[in-house]
Amino acid sequence: MTPHIEALKEDIANIVIMPGDPKRAKYIAENYLTNYKLINEVRSMFGYTGFYKDKKVTVMASGMGMPSMGIYSYELFKFYDVDIIIRIGSCGSYTDKLNIFDVILTDSVYSDSSYAKVQNNFTDNILHPSLEVNNIIEKTALENNIKIHKERIYCSDVFYKEKDDFVNKYETLNCVGVEMESFALFHNANILNKKAACILTVSDSLVTKEATTSQQREKSLNDMIKLALESALLIN
Ligand code: HPA
């Protein structure tokens, strides 16, 4: 047990699929896993461990933002011996080259967050996922006919900004969209010698102001969920 997770060590698989929303974790368990059980209820940050085909996997929520993702991913890697975390989340798009519901495989993340600096004095603004896990996800996407865009994303500390200079983030920093968790996840994986990846579905566009309803989002996430789970089958 940790301050934020009540599960027994043996009740968490070595691979964790991590949506932001606890209800999404529940949805994935109920619709994709067999023989699953609820392994965490602390703060309603639900986690479930079950089987996808014959692979034992845990699906657990991260909550929103780097502080929350930072806590859960650290505890899972460090105290539950988790080897791989695949985040599956939503993002806002900075370019009309990406449509709502498109799937992004994050190949790097830029952030101006203080997370890594405060955590261990790491001062770079760019972090990468595990190339090995990304290669598996890419291969799985190809085999399952799921189109993915391999791109850099911006990881933000702030959702509501008084002024959002996203054109600069796109044109100068090459970030195609924005989410709020991957930088903390990738940093924790790096310092603890673990592996992480991040798959995102575009849920809204900062360019066209198009948005999705929470109901639409639930449905559209099925491609991304399948991609994460099918990839898990190929990871030891
Ligand atoms: N900003 C930050 N995070 C997000 C967004 C956004 O517009 N959309 C989905 N996650």
Boltz pocket constraint, residues with backbone or C-beta under 6 A from the ligand:
constraints:
  - pocket:
      binder: B
      contacts: [[A, 90], [A, 91], [A, 92], [A, 93], [A, 156], [A, 158], [A, 159], [A, 178], [A, 179], [A, 180], [A, 203], [A, 204]]
      max_distance: 6.0
